[in-house]
């Protein structure tokens, strides 16, 4: 019996992660596993026990890194949206006017999500359950809802600024800039959602289709 215990202890000891580099590496491993499971099975269907088993640790170990499963999901969302927003903002940065920026944004939106449908499913097909108390932070991980966090809000303010620029120059019809952002994102989201989630539909070639979808969206904001 004592030999068995010693062997078990010896097997567990190497899994201890005392230095920051090892802890960060293991957290990344856990996040990658959770990301795949959430995309394949859905957030509600995946338990911390399942994630822990796949990671080769106990469920209690996960609490060292994340207070709960929702925090893990939001961490994944933040990681995805940092990449998404960087791509959208880079696309807009080289454009000369608001209409061109919106067009570039829309094309980059379709390009990213259609190239990463697994990320789309993790983000938009898992419900944010919210938290009880709001706290200021970088990524919105402790906000009542992820969309209220600074990561998402700062990007929305940037996009609202593009609409305000267009309205000032007569390219965009007068409308509350936040409403413009919501309409624009809803249009883009609807297009991506249909293409990703209804693959059996006989869609036209995606490259041409997305150009037309973006153009229709941008035109909808032109002055009457």
Residue frames as a rotation matrix with the C-alpha (Angstrom) as fourth column:
UNK 1
0.565 0.825 0.000 0.00
0.825 -0.565 0.000 0.00
0.000 0.000 -1.000 0.00
UNK 2
0.480 -0.445 -0.756 2.77
0.152 -0.806 0.571 2.47
-0.864 -0.389 -0.319 0.90
UNK 3
-0.621 -0.715 0.321 4.58
0.408 0.054 0.911 1.73
-0.669 0.697 0.259 -2.37
UNK 4
-0.107 0.693 0.712 1.35
0.986 -0.017 0.165 2.46
0.127 0.720 -0.682 -4.27
UNK 5
0.786 0.417 -0.457 0.98
0.523 -0.843 0.129 5.84
-0.331 -0.340 -0.880 -2.54
UNK 6
0.026 -0.873 -0.487 4.56
0.083 -0.483 0.871 6.79
-0.996 -0.064 0.060 -3.25
UNK 7
-0.643 -0.237 0.728 4.16
0.690 0.234 0.685 5.89
-0.333 0.943 0.013 -6.90
UNK 8
0.355 0.865 0.355 1.03
0.925 -0.380 0.001 8.01
0.136 0.328 -0.935 -7.13
UNK 9
0.692 -0.144 -0.707 2.77
0.250 -0.871 0.422 10.95
-0.677 -0.469 -0.567 -5.50
UNK 10
-0.395 -0.919 -0.005 5.68
0.240 -0.109 0.965 10.60
-0.887 0.380 0.263 -7.87
UNK 11
-0.422 0.299 0.856 3.28
0.907 0.153 0.393 10.63
-0.013 0.942 -0.336 -10.82
UNK 12
0.640 0.769 0.012 1.47
0.767 -0.639 0.056 13.73
0.051 -0.027 -0.998 -9.62
UNK 13
0.263 -0.585 -0.767 4.50
0.503 -0.595 0.627 15.77
-0.823 -0.551 0.137 -8.61
UNK 14
-0.707 -0.616 0.347 5.62
0.611 -0.286 0.738 16.61
-0.355 0.734 0.579 -12.17
UNK 15
-0.054 0.776 0.629 2.20
0.860 -0.283 0.424 18.19
0.507 0.564 -0.652 -12.83
UNK 16
0.465 0.185 -0.866 2.84
0.717 -0.652 0.246 20.87
-0.519 -0.735 -0.436 -10.19
UNK 17
0.197 -0.321 0.926 3.50
0.773 -0.530 -0.348 24.23
0.603 0.785 0.144 -11.79
UNK 18
0.318 -0.117 -0.941 5.37
0.852 -0.401 0.338 26.49
-0.416 -0.909 -0.028 -9.41
UNK 19
-0.675 -0.628 -0.387 7.00
0.400 -0.752 0.524 28.95
-0.620 0.199 0.759 -11.81
UNK 20
-0.046 0.722 -0.691 5.02
-0.342 -0.661 -0.668 31.57
-0.938 0.206 0.277 -13.77
UNK 21
-0.510 -0.202 -0.836 6.09
-0.856 0.024 0.517 30.20
-0.085 0.979 -0.185 -17.15
UNK 22
-0.981 0.143 -0.133 4.83
0.129 0.986 0.104 26.70
0.146 0.084 -0.986 -16.37
UNK 23
-0.439 0.869 -0.226 1.55
0.390 -0.042 -0.920 28.08
-0.809 -0.492 -0.321 -14.99
UNK 24
-0.107 0.373 -0.922 1.03
-0.675 -0.708 -0.208 30.23
-0.730 0.600 0.327 -18.08
UNK 25
-0.763 -0.245 -0.598 1.77
-0.624 0.517 0.585 27.29
0.166 0.820 -0.548 -20.37
UNK 26
-0.880 0.475 -0.024 -0.70
0.459 0.835 -0.303 25.06
-0.124 -0.278 -0.953 -18.52
UNK 27
-0.216 0.820 -0.530 -3.37
0.021 -0.539 -0.842 27.78
-0.976 -0.193 0.099 -18.56
UNK 28
-0.315 0.045 -0.948 -2.93
-0.892 -0.356 0.279 28.08
-0.325 0.933 0.153 -22.34
UNK 29
-0.959 -0.045 -0.279 -3.28
-0.141 0.933 0.332 24.30
0.245 0.358 -0.901 -22.61
UNK 30
-0.616 0.779 -0.121 -6.51
0.530 0.296 -0.794 24.38
-0.583 -0.553 -0.595 -20.58
UNK 31
-0.137 0.553 -0.822 -7.87
-0.408 -0.787 -0.462 27.27
-0.903 0.272 0.334 -22.63
UNK 32
-0.636 -0.156 -0.756 -7.15
-0.771 0.168 0.614 25.45
0.031 0.974 -0.227 -25.90
UNK 33
-0.944 0.307 -0.123 -8.95
0.314 0.949 -0.039 22.35
0.105 -0.075 -0.992 -24.63
UNK 34
-0.371 0.844 -0.387 -11.95
0.406 -0.227 -0.885 24.35
-0.835 -0.485 -0.258 -23.38
UNK 35
-0.342 0.183 -0.922 -12.11
-0.677 -0.729 0.106 26.32
-0.652 0.660 0.373 -26.61
UNK 36
-0.851 -0.024 -0.524 -12.33
-0.429 0.607 0.669 23.15
0.302 0.795 -0.527 -28.67
UNK 37
-0.799 0.567 -0.201 -14.92
0.598 0.713 -0.367 21.55
-0.065 -0.413 -0.908 -26.38
UNK 38
-0.325 0.697 -0.639 -17.10
0.076 -0.655 -0.752 24.68
-0.943 -0.293 0.160 -26.25
UNK 39
-0.472 0.094 -0.877 -17.04
-0.825 -0.399 0.401 24.90
-0.312 0.912 0.266 -30.06
UNK 40
-0.849 0.046 -0.527 -17.84
-0.258 0.834 0.488 21.22
0.461 0.551 -0.696 -30.57
UNK 41
-0.596 0.565 -0.570 -20.32
0.701 0.713 -0.025 20.54
0.392 -0.415 -0.821 -27.76
UNK 42
0.252 0.668 0.700 -21.54
0.137 -0.740 0.658 23.94
0.958 -0.070 -0.278 -26.55
UNK 43
-0.505 -0.516 0.691 -20.78
-0.500 -0.478 -0.722 25.77
0.703 -0.711 -0.017 -23.33
UNK 44
0.185 0.694 0.696 -23.70
-0.978 0.060 0.200 24.31
0.097 -0.718 0.689 -21.39
UNK 45
0.886 0.251 -0.390 -22.81
-0.287 0.957 -0.034 20.73
0.365 0.142 0.920 -22.29
UNK 46
0.110 -0.945 -0.307 -19.20
0.237 0.325 -0.915 20.90
0.965 0.028 0.260 -21.15
UNK 47
0.971 0.195 -0.140 -18.34
0.165 -0.119 0.979 20.56
0.175 -0.973 -0.148 -17.46
UNK 48
0.444 -0.852 0.276 -15.18
-0.886 -0.463 -0.002 21.61
0.130 -0.243 -0.961 -15.67
UNK 49
0.314 -0.288 0.905 -14.71
-0.370 0.841 0.396 17.95
-0.875 -0.459 0.157 -14.86
UNK 50
0.834 0.029 0.550 -14.61
0.457 0.522 -0.720 17.14
-0.308 0.852 0.423 -18.58
UNK 51
0.795 -0.574 0.197 -12.08
-0.318 -0.671 -0.670 19.91
0.516 0.470 -0.716 -19.23
UNK 52
0.328 -0.683 0.653 -9.95
-0.901 -0.019 0.433 18.78
-0.283 -0.730 -0.622 -16.30
UNK 53
0.539 -0.083 0.838 -9.98
0.037 0.996 0.075 15.16
-0.841 -0.010 0.540 -17.46
UNK 54
0.899 -0.197 0.390 -8.84
0.408 0.056 -0.911 16.21
0.158 0.979 0.131 -20.93
UNK 55
0.595 -0.690 0.412 -6.11
-0.548 -0.723 -0.421 18.39
0.588 0.025 -0.808 -19.39
UNK 56
0.150 -0.532 -0.833 -4.95
0.380 0.809 -0.448 15.61
0.913 -0.250 0.324 -17.06
UNK 57
-0.873 -0.372 0.317 -5.63
-0.127 -0.454 -0.882 17.43
0.472 -0.810 0.349 -13.81
UNK 58
-0.550 0.714 -0.433 -8.26
0.815 0.347 -0.464 17.53
-0.181 -0.608 -0.773 -11.08
UNK 59
0.269 0.731 0.627 -11.26
0.757 -0.563 0.332 19.87
0.595 0.385 -0.705 -11.38
UNK 60
0.779 0.010 -0.628 -10.00
0.521 -0.568 0.637 21.79
-0.350 -0.823 -0.448 -8.33
UNK 61
-0.281 -0.960 0.008 -6.79
0.760 -0.217 0.613 22.64
-0.587 0.178 0.790 -10.19
UNK 62
-0.242 0.237 0.941 -8.77
0.843 -0.428 0.325 24.66
0.480 0.872 -0.096 -12.70
UNK 63
0.783 0.610 -0.121 -9.96
0.578 -0.642 0.504 27.02
0.230 -0.465 -0.855 -9.96
UNK 64
0.065 -0.848 -0.526 -6.37
0.678 -0.349 0.646 28.19
-0.732 -0.399 0.553 -9.55
UNK 65
-0.834 -0.453 0.314 -6.68
0.507 -0.405 0.761 29.71
-0.218 0.794 0.568 -13.02
UNK 66
-0.646 0.701 0.301 -10.38
-0.167 -0.515 0.841 30.53
0.745 0.493 0.450 -13.39
UNK 67
-0.794 0.348 0.499 -13.04
-0.561 -0.100 -0.822 31.10
-0.236 -0.932 0.275 -10.70
UNK 68
0.052 0.841 0.538 -15.71
-0.129 0.540 -0.832 29.39
-0.990 -0.027 0.136 -12.80
UNK 69
-0.180 -0.077 0.981 -16.56
0.806 0.560 0.192 28.11
-0.563 0.825 -0.039 -16.26
UNK 70
0.816 0.534 0.223 -18.00
0.569 -0.671 -0.475 31.46
-0.104 0.515 -0.851 -17.40
UNK 71
0.612 -0.673 -0.414 -14.72
-0.389 -0.713 0.584 33.21
-0.688 -0.197 -0.698 -16.59
UNK 72
-0.330 -0.715 0.616 -12.95
0.229 0.573 0.787 30.64
-0.916 0.401 -0.025 -18.75
UNK 73
0.202 0.505 0.839 -15.36
0.949 0.112 -0.295 31.30
-0.243 0.856 -0.456 -21.63
UNK 74
0.966 0.191 -0.177 -14.92
0.163 -0.973 -0.161 35.05
-0.203 0.127 -0.971 -21.32
UNK 75
0.149 -0.981 -0.128 -11.15
-0.248 -0.162 0.955 34.67
-0.957 -0.111 -0.267 -21.32
UNK 76
-0.373 -0.215 0.903 -11.49
0.700 0.573 0.426 32.81
-0.609 0.791 -0.063 -24.62
UNK 77
0.632 0.676 0.380 -13.80
0.769 -0.487 -0.414 35.51
-0.095 0.553 -0.827 -25.99
UNK 78
0.767 -0.382 -0.516 -11.32
-0.186 -0.902 0.390 38.22
-0.614 -0.203 -0.762 -25.07
UNK 79
-0.272 -0.914 0.301 -8.52
0.043 0.301 0.953 36.35
-0.961 0.272 -0.042 -26.81
UNK 80
-0.160 0.299 0.941 -10.62
0.939 0.341 0.051 35.95
-0.305 0.891 -0.335 -29.96
UNK 81
0.793 0.600 0.106 -11.88
0.603 -0.748 -0.278 39.53
-0.088 0.284 -0.955 -30.02
UNK 82
0.344 -0.758 -0.554 -8.41
-0.133 -0.624 0.770 40.99
-0.930 -0.191 -0.315 -29.61
UNK 83
-0.640 -0.562 0.524 -7.49
0.385 0.356 0.851 39.27
-0.665 0.747 -0.011 -32.88
UNK 84
0.086 0.773 0.628 -10.78
0.993 -0.014 -0.118 40.24
-0.083 0.634 -0.769 -34.54
UNK 85
0.841 0.309 -0.443 -10.58
0.344 -0.939 -0.003 43.90
-0.417 -0.150 -0.896 -33.56
UNK 86
-0.068 -0.944 -0.324 -6.93
-0.042 -0.321 0.946 44.17
-0.997 0.077 -0.018 -34.55
UNK 87
-0.613 -0.128 0.780 -7.81
0.696 0.379 0.610 42.89
-0.374 0.916 -0.143 -38.04
UNK 88
0.407 0.852 0.329 -10.82
0.913 -0.383 -0.139 45.23
0.007 0.357 -0.934 -38.42
UNK 89
0.746 -0.126 -0.654 -8.95
0.151 -0.925 0.350 48.28
-0.649 -0.359 -0.671 -37.17
UNK 90
-0.387 -0.922 0.028 -5.96
0.147 -0.032 0.989 47.60
-0.910 0.387 0.148 -39.42
UNK 91
-0.342 0.341 0.876 -8.30
0.931 0.246 0.268 47.30
-0.124 0.907 -0.402 -42.42
UNK 92
0.715 0.699 0.022 -9.92
0.699 -0.712 -0.069 50.67
-0.032 0.065 -0.997 -41.65
UNK 93
0.367 -0.612 -0.701 -6.67
0.356 -0.604 0.713 52.49
-0.860 -0.511 -0.004 -40.86
UNK 94
-0.668 -0.728 0.154 -5.51
0.379 -0.154 0.913 52.67
-0.640 0.668 0.379 -44.49
UNK 95
-0.105 0.729 0.676 -8.83
0.990 0.013 0.140 53.93
0.093 0.684 -0.724 -45.91
UNK 96
-0.823 -0.381 0.420 -9.38
0.421 -0.907 0.001 57.59
0.380 0.178 0.908 -46.86
UNK 97
-0.572 0.693 0.439 -13.01
-0.671 -0.703 0.234 58.14
0.471 -0.160 0.868 -45.80
UNK 98
-0.406 0.462 0.789 -15.81
-0.759 0.311 -0.572 56.77
-0.509 -0.831 0.225 -43.66
UNK 99
0.662 0.714 -0.229 -17.59
-0.716 0.512 -0.475 54.80
-0.222 0.479 0.849 -46.40
UNK 100
0.266 -0.660 -0.703 -14.33
-0.518 0.517 -0.682 53.13
0.813 0.545 -0.205 -47.42
UNK 101
-0.690 -0.513 0.510 -13.56
-0.685 0.236 -0.689 52.34
0.233 -0.825 -0.514 -43.78
UNK 102
0.029 0.792 0.610 -16.94
-0.782 0.398 -0.480 50.70
-0.623 -0.463 0.630 -43.29
UNK 103
0.755 0.205 -0.623 -16.52
-0.613 0.557 -0.559 48.70
0.233 0.804 0.546 -46.47
UNK 104
-0.178 -0.918 -0.355 -13.05
-0.517 0.394 -0.760 47.53
0.837 0.049 -0.545 -45.41
UNK 105
-0.568 0.050 0.821 -14.37
-0.802 0.192 -0.566 46.70
-0.186 -0.980 -0.069 -41.94
UNK 106
0.453 0.871 0.191 -17.18
-0.770 0.491 -0.407 44.59
-0.448 0.037 0.893 -43.35
UNK 107
0.615 -0.283 -0.736 -14.92
-0.487 0.598 -0.637 42.65
0.620 0.750 0.230 -45.68
UNK 108
-0.530 -0.843 0.095 -12.43
-0.553 0.259 -0.792 42.01
0.643 -0.472 -0.603 -42.86
UNK 109
-0.218 0.573 0.790 -15.33
-0.894 0.208 -0.397 40.88
-0.392 -0.793 0.467 -40.64
UNK 110
0.812 0.554 -0.184 -16.45
-0.575 0.706 -0.413 38.27
-0.099 0.442 0.892 -43.14
UNK 111
0.266 -0.798 -0.542 -12.88
-0.480 0.378 -0.792 37.22
0.836 0.470 -0.283 -43.85
UNK 112
-0.607 -0.560 0.564 -12.07
-0.748 0.163 -0.644 36.58
0.269 -0.812 -0.517 -40.19
UNK 113
-0.105 0.627 0.772 -15.20
-0.785 0.424 -0.452 34.72
-0.611 -0.653 0.447 -39.12
UNK 114
0.835 0.423 -0.352 -15.49
-0.550 0.615 -0.565 32.61
-0.023 0.666 0.746 -42.28
UNK 115
0.076 -0.890 -0.450 -11.83
-0.483 0.362 -0.797 31.63
0.872 0.278 -0.402 -41.90
UNK 116
-0.923 -0.381 0.046 -12.44
-0.196 0.365 -0.910 30.73
0.330 -0.849 -0.412 -38.23
UNK 117
-0.048 0.996 -0.071 -15.95
-0.381 0.047 0.923 29.26
0.923 0.071 0.377 -37.96
UNK 118
-0.004 -0.003 -1.000 -14.96
0.741 0.672 -0.005 27.44
0.672 -0.741 -0.001 -34.76
UNK 119
-0.900 -0.326 -0.288 -14.31
0.435 -0.681 -0.588 30.84
-0.004 -0.655 0.755 -33.14
UNK 120
-0.623 0.752 0.216 -17.65
-0.505 -0.597 0.623 32.11
0.598 0.279 0.752 -34.39
UNK 121
0.163 0.726 -0.668 -19.42
0.136 0.654 0.744 29.20
0.977 -0.212 0.008 -32.72
UNK 122
-0.359 -0.372 -0.856 -17.58
0.878 0.178 -0.445 29.74
0.317 -0.911 0.262 -29.42
UNK 123
-0.990 -0.103 -0.095 -18.43
0.129 -0.939 -0.319 33.45
-0.056 -0.328 0.943 -29.37
UNK 124
-0.682 0.725 -0.096 -21.90
-0.717 -0.637 0.284 33.76
0.144 0.263 0.954 -30.86
UNK 125
0.046 0.735 -0.677 -23.47
-0.345 0.648 0.679 30.39
0.938 0.202 0.283 -30.14
UNK 126
-0.308 -0.109 -0.945 -22.80
0.819 0.475 -0.321 30.40
0.484 -0.873 -0.057 -26.40
UNK 127
0.557 0.690 0.462 -24.90
0.343 -0.698 0.629 32.63
0.756 -0.192 -0.626 -24.16
UNK 128
-0.658 -0.686 0.311 -23.27
0.037 -0.442 -0.896 35.11
0.752 -0.578 0.316 -21.81
UNK 129
0.033 0.705 -0.709 -24.90
0.811 0.396 0.431 34.42
0.584 -0.589 -0.558 -18.43
UNK 130
0.340 0.054 0.939 -23.70
-0.197 -0.972 0.127 37.68
0.920 -0.228 -0.320 -16.88
UNK 131
-0.491 -0.480 -0.727 -22.32
0.682 0.307 -0.664 38.32
0.542 -0.822 0.177 -13.42
UNK 132
0.398 0.777 -0.487 -23.71
0.904 -0.242 0.353 40.14
0.157 -0.581 -0.799 -10.43
UNK 133
0.632 -0.238 -0.738 -21.15
0.291 -0.810 0.510 42.86
-0.719 -0.536 -0.442 -9.86
UNK 134
0.842 -0.346 0.414 -19.40
0.329 -0.279 -0.902 45.12
0.428 0.896 -0.121 -12.36
UNK 135
0.493 -0.775 -0.395 -15.69
0.324 -0.258 0.910 45.84
-0.807 -0.577 0.123 -11.90
UNK 136
0.770 -0.286 -0.570 -13.44
-0.609 -0.597 -0.523 47.95
-0.191 0.750 -0.634 -14.08
UNK 137
0.204 -0.757 0.621 -10.97
0.111 0.648 0.754 45.83
-0.973 -0.085 0.216 -15.99
UNK 138
-0.617 -0.612 -0.494 -9.17
-0.404 -0.292 0.867 45.45
-0.675 0.735 -0.068 -19.30
UNK 139
-0.979 0.057 -0.198 -11.25
-0.141 0.518 0.843 42.86
0.151 0.853 -0.499 -21.10
UNK 140
-0.194 0.976 0.099 -14.70
-0.880 -0.218 0.423 42.96
0.434 -0.005 0.901 -19.56
UNK 141
-0.544 -0.064 -0.837 -14.18
0.033 0.995 -0.097 39.65
0.839 -0.080 -0.539 -17.78
UNK 142
-0.803 0.230 -0.550 -15.77
0.589 0.160 -0.792 40.96
-0.094 -0.960 -0.264 -14.59
UNK 143
-0.825 0.561 -0.068 -18.52
-0.563 -0.807 0.177 43.03
0.044 0.185 0.982 -16.20
UNK 144
-0.100 0.870 0.483 -22.20
-0.524 0.366 -0.769 42.02
-0.846 -0.330 0.419 -15.90
UNK 145
0.843 0.262 0.470 -21.92
0.238 0.602 -0.763 41.10
-0.483 0.755 0.445 -19.58
UNK 146
-0.049 -0.946 0.319 -18.86
0.801 0.154 0.579 40.73
-0.597 0.284 0.750 -21.77
UNK 147
0.069 0.146 0.987 -20.24
0.891 -0.454 0.005 43.26
0.449 0.879 -0.161 -24.27
UNK 148
0.943 0.300 0.144 -20.14
0.195 -0.848 0.494 45.92
0.270 -0.437 -0.858 -21.51
UNK 149
0.482 -0.832 -0.277 -16.42
0.654 0.131 0.745 45.47
-0.583 -0.540 0.607 -20.91
UNK 150
0.342 -0.408 -0.846 -13.82
-0.306 -0.900 0.310 47.98
-0.888 0.153 -0.433 -22.02
UNK 151
-0.685 -0.615 0.389 -12.45
0.131 0.422 0.897 45.74
-0.716 0.666 -0.209 -24.78
UNK 152
-0.287 0.673 0.682 -15.79
0.953 0.276 0.128 45.67
-0.102 0.686 -0.720 -26.58
UNK 153
0.632 0.626 -0.457 -16.85
0.613 -0.764 -0.200 49.22
-0.474 -0.154 -0.867 -25.68
UNK 154
-0.044 -0.720 -0.693 -13.63
-0.129 -0.683 0.719 50.84
-0.991 0.121 -0.062 -26.88
UNK 155
-0.848 -0.228 0.478 -14.05
0.393 0.336 0.856 49.16
-0.356 0.914 -0.195 -30.26
UNK 156
0.076 0.953 0.292 -17.67
0.995 -0.053 -0.083 50.26
-0.064 0.297 -0.953 -30.49
UNK 157
0.519 0.046 -0.854 -16.62
0.244 -0.965 0.096 53.85
-0.819 -0.258 -0.512 -29.73
UNK 158
-0.579 -0.794 -0.186 -14.05
-0.047 -0.195 0.980 53.64
-0.814 0.576 0.076 -32.52
UNK 159
-0.674 0.400 0.621 -16.67
0.738 0.402 0.542 52.39
-0.033 0.824 -0.566 -34.96
UNK 160
0.435 0.842 -0.320 -19.12
0.827 -0.514 -0.227 55.07
-0.356 -0.166 -0.920 -33.81
UNK 161
0.045 -0.526 -0.849 -16.43
0.006 -0.850 0.527 57.64
-0.999 -0.029 -0.035 -34.58
UNK 162
-0.878 -0.320 0.357 -16.27
0.313 0.182 0.932 56.39
-0.363 0.930 -0.059 -38.17
UNK 163
-0.099 0.925 0.366 -20.02
0.987 0.046 0.151 56.92
0.123 0.377 -0.918 -38.54
UNK 164
0.530 0.259 -0.808 -19.75
0.504 -0.862 0.053 60.39
-0.682 -0.435 -0.587 -37.01
UNK 165
-0.506 -0.784 -0.360 -16.97
0.021 -0.429 0.903 61.20
-0.862 0.449 0.233 -39.47
UNK 166
-0.776 0.254 0.578 -19.18
0.631 0.310 0.711 60.07
0.002 0.916 -0.401 -42.33
UNK 167
0.307 0.942 -0.136 -22.14
0.946 -0.317 -0.064 62.11
-0.104 -0.109 -0.989 -41.09
UNK 168
0.217 -0.308 -0.926 -19.98
0.248 -0.900 0.358 65.23
-0.944 -0.308 -0.119 -40.77
UNK 169
-0.734 -0.591 -0.333 -18.90
-0.204 -0.276 0.939 64.88
-0.647 0.758 0.082 -44.41
UNK 170
-0.005 0.861 -0.508 -22.35
-0.894 -0.231 -0.383 64.01
-0.448 0.452 0.772 -45.76
UNK 171
-0.661 -0.289 -0.693 -21.48
-0.614 0.739 0.277 60.39
0.432 0.609 -0.666 -46.60
UNK 172
-0.797 0.368 -0.479 -23.70
0.537 0.794 -0.285 58.89
0.275 -0.484 -0.830 -43.90
UNK 173
-0.001 0.876 0.482 -27.29
0.135 -0.477 0.868 59.85
0.991 0.066 -0.118 -43.17
UNK 174
-0.496 -0.186 0.848 -27.96
-0.680 -0.525 -0.512 61.47
0.540 -0.831 0.134 -39.83
UNK 175
0.593 0.581 -0.557 -28.61
-0.036 0.711 0.703 58.90
0.804 -0.397 0.443 -37.12
UNK 176
0.733 -0.361 0.576 -27.37
-0.647 -0.109 0.754 58.32
-0.209 -0.926 -0.314 -33.58
UNK 177
-0.031 -0.854 -0.519 -23.88
-0.913 0.236 -0.334 56.88
0.408 0.463 -0.787 -33.99
UNK 178
-0.681 -0.185 0.708 -24.50
-0.566 0.747 -0.349 54.06
-0.464 -0.639 -0.614 -31.50
UNK 179
0.406 0.865 0.295 -27.63
-0.314 0.436 -0.844 53.07
-0.858 0.250 0.449 -33.45
UNK 180
0.563 -0.293 -0.773 -25.50
-0.810 -0.007 -0.587 53.03
0.167 0.956 -0.241 -36.62
UNK 181
-0.544 -0.832 0.109 -23.03
-0.831 0.517 -0.205 50.68
0.114 -0.202 -0.973 -34.93
UNK 182
-0.396 0.455 0.798 -25.79
-0.360 0.722 -0.591 48.34
-0.845 -0.521 -0.122 -33.80
UNK 183
0.702 0.678 -0.217 -27.46
-0.430 0.161 -0.888 48.23
-0.568 0.717 0.405 -37.23
UNK 184
0.293 -0.691 -0.661 -24.14
-0.906 0.022 -0.423 47.70
0.307 0.723 -0.619 -39.01
UNK 185
-0.701 -0.611 0.367 -23.01
-0.706 0.667 -0.238 44.89
-0.100 -0.426 -0.899 -36.72
UNK 186
-0.037 0.776 0.630 -26.43
-0.319 0.588 -0.743 43.22
-0.947 -0.228 0.226 -36.87
UNK 187
0.751 0.284 -0.596 -26.27
-0.631 0.044 -0.774 43.25
-0.194 0.958 0.212 -40.67
UNK 188
-0.091 -0.889 -0.449 -22.76
-0.882 0.281 -0.378 41.78
0.463 0.361 -0.810 -40.75
UNK 189
-0.653 -0.130 0.746 -23.55
-0.615 0.666 -0.422 39.25
-0.442 -0.734 -0.515 -38.05
UNK 190
0.373 0.892 0.255 -26.64
-0.471 0.419 -0.776 38.04
-0.799 0.169 0.577 -39.90
UNK 191
0.615 -0.187 -0.766 -24.66
-0.753 0.147 -0.641 37.42
0.233 0.971 -0.051 -43.07
UNK 192
-0.489 -0.870 -0.065 -21.90
-0.777 0.468 -0.422 35.48
0.398 -0.155 -0.904 -41.34
UNK 193
-0.420 0.382 0.823 -24.39
-0.611 0.551 -0.568 33.51
-0.671 -0.742 0.002 -39.26
UNK 194
0.644 0.752 -0.137 -26.30
-0.587 0.372 -0.718 32.32
-0.490 0.543 0.682 -42.29
UNK 195
0.397 -0.560 -0.727 -23.23
-0.736 0.280 -0.617 31.23
0.549 0.780 -0.301 -44.21
UNK 196
-0.637 -0.743 0.203 -21.68
-0.702 0.451 -0.551 29.39
0.318 -0.494 -0.809 -41.26
UNK 197
-0.632 0.394 0.667 -24.73
-0.457 0.506 -0.732 27.78
-0.626 -0.768 -0.140 -39.71
UNK 198
0.541 0.812 0.220 -26.68
-0.233 0.396 -0.888 26.90
-0.808 0.429 0.403 -42.89
UNK 199
-0.459 -0.854 -0.245 -23.96
-0.506 0.025 0.862 25.37
-0.730 0.520 -0.443 -45.08
UNK 200
-0.482 0.321 0.815 -26.51
0.574 0.818 0.017 23.18
-0.662 0.476 -0.579 -46.88
UNK 201
0.616 0.667 -0.420 -28.04
0.134 -0.614 -0.778 26.27
-0.776 0.423 -0.468 -48.52
UNK 202
0.315 -0.478 0.820 -26.85
0.942 0.263 -0.209 26.72
-0.115 0.838 0.533 -52.10
UNK 203
0.533 -0.186 -0.826 -24.91
0.141 -0.942 0.303 29.94
-0.835 -0.278 -0.476 -51.43
UNK 204
0.941 -0.330 0.071 -23.25
-0.026 -0.281 -0.959 31.74
0.337 0.901 -0.273 -54.32
UNK 205
0.126 -0.967 -0.221 -19.43
0.694 0.245 -0.676 31.79
0.708 -0.068 0.703 -54.22
UNK 206
0.474 0.176 -0.863 -18.61
0.869 -0.254 0.426 33.27
-0.144 -0.951 -0.273 -50.84
UNK 207
-0.572 -0.768 -0.288 -16.06
0.703 -0.640 0.310 35.84
-0.422 -0.025 0.906 -51.98
UNK 208
-0.789 0.336 0.515 -18.52
0.231 -0.614 0.755 37.51
0.570 0.714 0.407 -54.36
UNK 209
0.202 0.937 -0.285 -21.43
0.651 0.089 0.754 37.09
0.732 -0.338 -0.592 -51.95
UNK 210
0.147 -0.184 -0.972 -19.65
0.938 -0.287 0.196 38.82
-0.315 -0.940 0.130 -49.09
UNK 211
-0.894 -0.443 0.066 -18.69
0.434 -0.821 0.371 41.77
-0.110 0.360 0.926 -51.30
UNK 212
-0.467 0.796 0.385 -22.35
0.178 -0.342 0.923 42.26
0.866 0.499 0.018 -52.21
UNK 213
0.362 0.594 -0.718 -23.50
0.822 0.159 0.546 41.87
0.439 -0.788 -0.431 -48.60
UNK 214
-0.280 -0.556 -0.783 -21.03
0.830 -0.550 0.094 44.48
-0.483 -0.623 0.615 -47.39
UNK 215
-0.943 -0.067 0.326 -21.89
0.260 -0.759 0.597 46.84
0.208 0.648 0.733 -50.22
UNK 216
-0.060 0.995 0.083 -25.60
0.427 -0.050 0.903 46.56
0.902 0.089 -0.422 -49.43
UNK 217
0.311 0.129 -0.942 -24.88
0.950 -0.057 0.306 47.33
-0.014 -0.990 -0.140 -45.78
UNK 218
-0.645 -0.635 -0.426 -22.75
0.615 -0.762 0.204 50.39
-0.454 -0.130 0.881 -46.53
UNK 219
-0.798 0.380 0.468 -25.29
0.231 -0.525 0.819 51.72
0.557 0.761 0.331 -49.02
UNK 220
0.128 0.920 -0.370 -28.05
0.794 0.129 0.594 51.46
0.594 -0.370 -0.714 -46.41
UNK 221
0.106 -0.142 -0.984 -26.37
0.845 -0.508 0.164 54.30
-0.524 -0.849 0.066 -44.51
UNK 222
-0.756 -0.391 0.525 -26.17
0.633 -0.642 0.432 56.72
0.168 0.659 0.733 -47.43
UNK 223
-0.737 0.510 -0.443 -28.17
-0.161 -0.769 -0.618 59.95
-0.656 -0.385 0.649 -47.14
UNK 224
0.041 0.850 0.525 -31.67
0.651 0.376 -0.659 59.78
-0.758 0.369 -0.538 -48.64
